[in-house]
């Protein structure tokens, strides 16, 4: 005689969630910010060499790269984002 109110012994085990997706996204965000800072810094470096303004353009464009990275991550995290390019979503 089995009691239907008894929990299944296998259901009490914790099920681990797949680990790859969240870690992959966090690594992508780090790379986005680092690469945009690097691109901005390189642009600023060559502008500094051309305009003889060491190190100001590199600092300014590195800051622009950081801001661009934060904005890009904010766009990716925004719920209900739209990929149609209309900006309405």
DRENPA-3360 file (N, C-alpha, C; in nm, 2 decimals, always signed):
BEGIN
1 = XXXXXXXX = +0.08/-0.12/+0.00/+0.00/+0.00/+0.00/+0.09/+0.12/+0.00 ~ +0.08/+0.20/-0.10/+0.17/+0.32/-0.11/+0.09/+0.45/-0.08 ~ +0.15/+0.54/-0.01/+0.09/+0.66/+0.03/+0.12/+0.77/-0.08 ~ +0.02/+0.82/-0.14/+0.05/+0.92/-0.25/+0.09/+1.06/-0.20 ~ +0.08/+1.08/-0.06/+0.13/+1.21/+0.00/+0.27/+1.21/+0.03 ~ +0.34/+1.09/+0.02/+0.48/+1.08/+0.05/+0.56/+1.14/-0.06 ~ +0.66/+1.22/-0.03/+0.74/+1.28/-0.14/+0.83/+1.17/-0.20 ~ +0.86/+1.19/-0.33/+0.94/+1.10/-0.40/+1.09/+1.13/-0.35;
9 = XXXXXXXX = +1.16/+1.02/-0.32/+1.30/+1.04/-0.27/+1.39/+1.11/-0.37 ~ +1.37/+1.09/-0.50/+1.45/+1.15/-0.60/+1.42/+1.30/-0.62 ~ +1.30/+1.34/-0.58/+1.26/+1.48/-0.60/+1.32/+1.58/-0.50 ~ +1.38/+1.52/-0.39/+1.43/+1.60/-0.28/+1.58/+1.65/-0.32 ~ +1.63/+1.60/-0.42/+1.77/+1.64/-0.46/+1.76/+1.77/-0.53 ~ +1.87/+1.85/-0.50/+1.87/+1.98/-0.57/+1.92/+1.96/-0.71 ~ +1.86/+2.03/-0.80/+1.90/+2.02/-0.94/+1.98/+2.15/-0.97 ~ +2.10/+2.13/-1.02/+2.19/+2.24/-1.05/+2.15/+2.30/-1.19;
17 = XXXXXXXX = +2.15/+2.43/-1.19/+2.12/+2.50/-1.31/+2.24/+2.49/-1.40 ~ +2.22/+2.50/-1.53/+2.34/+2.50/-1.62/+2.42/+2.63/-1.59 ~ +2.55/+2.62/-1.59/+2.64/+2.73/-1.54/+2.69/+2.81/-1.65 ~ +2.69/+2.77/-1.78/+2.77/+2.84/-1.88/+2.71/+2.97/-1.92 ~ +2.58/+2.99/-1.93/+2.53/+3.11/-1.99/+2.56/+3.24/-1.91 ~ +2.54/+3.24/-1.78/+2.56/+3.36/-1.70/+2.71/+3.40/-1.70 ~ +2.79/+3.30/-1.68/+2.94/+3.32/-1.68/+2.98/+3.38/-1.82 ~ +2.93/+3.32/-1.92/+2.97/+3.37/-2.06/+2.93/+3.51/-2.08;
25 = XXXXXXXX = +2.80/+3.55/-2.03/+2.76/+3.69/-2.05/+2.85/+3.78/-1.97 ~ +2.88/+3.74/-1.85/+2.96/+3.84/-1.77/+3.10/+3.85/-1.83 ~ +3.16/+3.75/-1.88/+3.28/+3.76/-1.95/+3.27/+3.85/-2.07 ~ +3.16/+3.84/-2.15/+3.14/+3.92/-2.27/+3.13/+4.07/-2.23 ~ +3.06/+4.10/-2.12/+3.05/+4.24/-2.07/+3.19/+4.30/-2.04 ~ +3.27/+4.22/-1.97/+3.40/+4.27/-1.94/+3.48/+4.30/-2.06 ~ +3.48/+4.20/-2.16/+3.55/+4.22/-2.28/+3.50/+4.35/-2.36 ~ +3.37/+4.37/-2.36/+3.31/+4.48/-2.43/+3.37/+4.61/-2.37;
33 = XXXXXXXX = +3.37/+4.63/-2.24/+3.42/+4.75/-2.18/+3.57/+4.76/-2.21 ~ +3.65/+4.65/-2.19/+3.79/+4.66/-2.21/+3.83/+4.70/-2.35 ~ +3.76/+4.63/-2.45/+3.79/+4.66/-2.59/+3.75/+4.80/-2.63 ~ +3.64/+4.85/-2.58/+3.60/+4.99/-2.62/+3.69/+5.09/-2.55 ~ +3.74/+5.07/-2.43/+3.84/+5.15/-2.37/+3.97/+5.15/-2.45 ~ +4.01/+5.03/-2.49/+4.13/+5.01/-2.57/+4.12/+5.09/-2.70 ~ +4.01/+5.07/-2.77/+3.99/+5.14/-2.90/+3.99/+5.29/-2.88 ~ +3.92/+5.34/-2.78/+3.93/+5.48/-2.75/+4.07/+5.53/-2.72;
41 = XXXXXXXX = +4.14/+5.45/-2.64/+4.27/+5.49/-2.60/+4.37/+5.49/-2.72 ~ +4.35/+5.40/-2.81/+4.44/+5.39/-2.93/+4.41/+5.51/-3.02 ~ +4.28/+5.55/-3.04/+4.25/+5.66/-3.11/+4.31/+5.79/-3.05 ~ +4.29/+5.80/-2.92/+4.34/+5.91/-2.85/+4.50/+5.92/-2.85 ~ +4.56/+5.81/-2.85/+4.71/+5.80/-2.86/+4.76/+5.86/-2.99 ~ +4.70/+5.82/-3.10/+4.74/+5.87/-3.23/+4.70/+6.02/-3.25 ~ +4.59/+6.06/-3.19/+4.55/+6.20/-3.19/+4.66/+6.28/-3.11 ~ +4.70/+6.23/-3.00/+4.80/+6.29/-2.91/+4.93/+6.31/-2.99;
49 = XXXXXXXX = +4.97/+6.21/-3.06/+5.09/+6.21/-3.14/+5.08/+6.32/-3.25 ~ +4.97/+6.32/-3.31/+4.94/+6.42/-3.43/+4.93/+6.56/-3.38 ~ +4.86/+6.58/-3.27/+4.83/+6.72/-3.22/+4.93/+6.76/-3.11 ~ +5.02/+6.67/-3.06/+5.12/+6.70/-2.96/+5.05/+6.75/-2.83 ~ +4.95/+6.67/-2.79/+4.87/+6.70/-2.67/+4.88/+6.59/-2.56 ~ +5.00/+6.52/-2.55/+5.01/+6.41/-2.46/+4.97/+6.45/-2.32 ~ +4.90/+6.37/-2.25/+4.82/+6.25/-2.27/+4.67/+6.27/-2.28 ~ +4.64/+6.40/-2.31/+4.50/+6.44/-2.29/+4.40/+6.37/-2.38;
57 = XXXXXXXX = +4.43/+6.35/-2.51/+4.33/+6.29/-2.60/+4.32/+6.14/-2.57 ~ +4.42/+6.08/-2.52/+4.41/+5.94/-2.48/+4.32/+5.92/-2.36 ~ +4.33/+6.01/-2.27/+4.25/+6.00/-2.15/+4.10/+6.03/-2.19 ~ +4.08/+6.13/-2.27/+3.94/+6.17/-2.31/+3.88/+6.06/-2.39 ~ +3.95/+6.00/-2.49/+3.89/+5.90/-2.57/+3.88/+5.77/-2.50 ~ +3.97/+5.74/-2.41/+3.95/+5.62/-2.32/+3.83/+5.63/-2.23 ~ +3.80/+5.76/-2.19/+3.68/+5.78/-2.11/+3.55/+5.76/-2.20 ~ +3.56/+5.81/-2.33/+3.45/+5.79/-2.42/+3.43/+5.64/-2.44;
65 = XXXXXXXX = +3.54/+5.56/-2.45/+3.53/+5.42/-2.47/+3.46/+5.35/-2.35 ~ +3.49/+5.40/-2.23/+3.43/+5.35/-2.11/+3.28/+5.38/-2.11 ~ +3.25/+5.50/-2.14/+3.10/+5.54/-2.14/+3.03/+5.46/-2.25 ~ +3.09/+5.44/-2.37/+3.03/+5.36/-2.47/+3.01/+5.22/-2.43 ~ +3.10/+5.16/-2.35/+3.09/+5.02/-2.30/+2.98/+5.01/-2.20 ~ +2.96/+5.11/-2.11/+2.85/+5.11/-2.02/+2.72/+5.12/-2.09 ~ +2.71/+5.21/-2.18/+2.59/+5.22/-2.26/+2.55/+5.10/-2.33 ~ +2.65/+5.03/-2.39/+2.62/+4.91/-2.47/+2.57/+4.80/-2.37;
73 = XXXXXXXX = +2.64/+4.79/-2.26/+2.59/+4.69/-2.16/+2.45/+4.72/-2.11 ~ +2.42/+4.85/-2.09/+2.29/+4.89/-2.05/+2.18/+4.85/-2.16 ~ +2.22/+4.87/-2.28/+2.13/+4.83/-2.39/+2.10/+4.68/-2.39 ~ +2.21/+4.60/-2.37/+2.19/+4.46/-2.37/+2.11/+4.41/-2.25 ~ +2.12/+4.48/-2.13/+2.05/+4.43/-2.02/+1.90/+4.49/-2.01 ~ +1.87/+4.58/-2.09/+1.74/+4.64/-2.09/+1.63/+4.54/-2.12 ~ +1.53/+4.52/-2.03/+1.43/+4.42/-2.06/+1.34/+4.47/-2.18 ~ +1.29/+4.38/-2.26/+1.20/+4.41/-2.36/+1.26/+4.48/-2.48;
81 = XXXXXXXX = +1.39/+4.46/-2.50/+1.46/+4.53/-2.61/+1.41/+4.48/-2.74 ~ +1.41/+4.57/-2.84/+1.37/+4.54/-2.97/+1.49/+4.53/-3.07 ~ +1.49/+4.44/-3.16/+1.60/+4.43/-3.25/+1.56/+4.48/-3.39 ~ +1.45/+4.55/-3.40/+1.40/+4.60/-3.53/+1.47/+4.73/-3.57 ~ +1.54/+4.79/-3.48/+1.61/+4.91/-3.52/+1.53/+5.04/-3.51 ~ +1.40/+5.03/-3.46/+1.32/+5.14/-3.46/+1.34/+5.23/-3.33 ~ +1.40/+5.17/-3.23/+1.42/+5.24/-3.11/+1.30/+5.25/-3.02 ~ +1.20/+5.18/-3.05/+1.07/+5.18/-2.97/+1.06/+5.07/-2.87;
89 = X = +1.17/+5.00/-2.84/+1.15/+4.89/-2.76/+1.23/+4.86/-2.65;
% end
